[in-house]
Amino acid sequence: MFCSHIVNTLGDQGCIIDVTIDDITTTLNSYIASLGGEFETYLDNYTRNEVRVLTLIAKQEILRNPMGKDNLSILKISASGLRKILEKLLDHADIYREKNGYVLSKPLLMHYLRDWRL
């Protein structure tokens, strides 16, 4: 869908154009801004603490040591509460576990949370 958006935004009816990284970044930002309502609707299915965990993962890109004091103090969630949230997010395939930590499974959601959420 994003590639189609790039073609529709930057394409010029069959002409070959050079697409730069800046073009991709600008187009990605505008695309994510246009989908903001869809992301908010998606996030309505989660509690405030679950959204905070998703946002923290998005901002860190990889959540290493989730039970560390720094992460728990940022989230203001107990270790057992965070463990339950991580299990739910794993079960719903919103996040997955890599060797280095937890990452979001939806890259566009990651960009939205990173850029549009505190």
Sequence and secondary structure as in RCSB ss.txt:
>XXXX:A:sequence
MFCSHIVNTLGDQGCIIDVTIDDITTTLNSYIASLGGEFETYLDNYTRNEVRVLTLIAKQEILRNPMGKDNLSIL
KISASGLRKILEKLLDHADIYREKNGYVLSKPLLMHYLRDWRL
>XXXX:A:secstr
 HHHHHHHHH BTTB     HHHHHHHHHHHHHHTHHHHHHHHTTS HHHHHHHHHHHHHSSB STTSHHHHHHH
T  HHHHHHHHHHHHHTTSEEE SSSEEES HHHHHHHHHH  
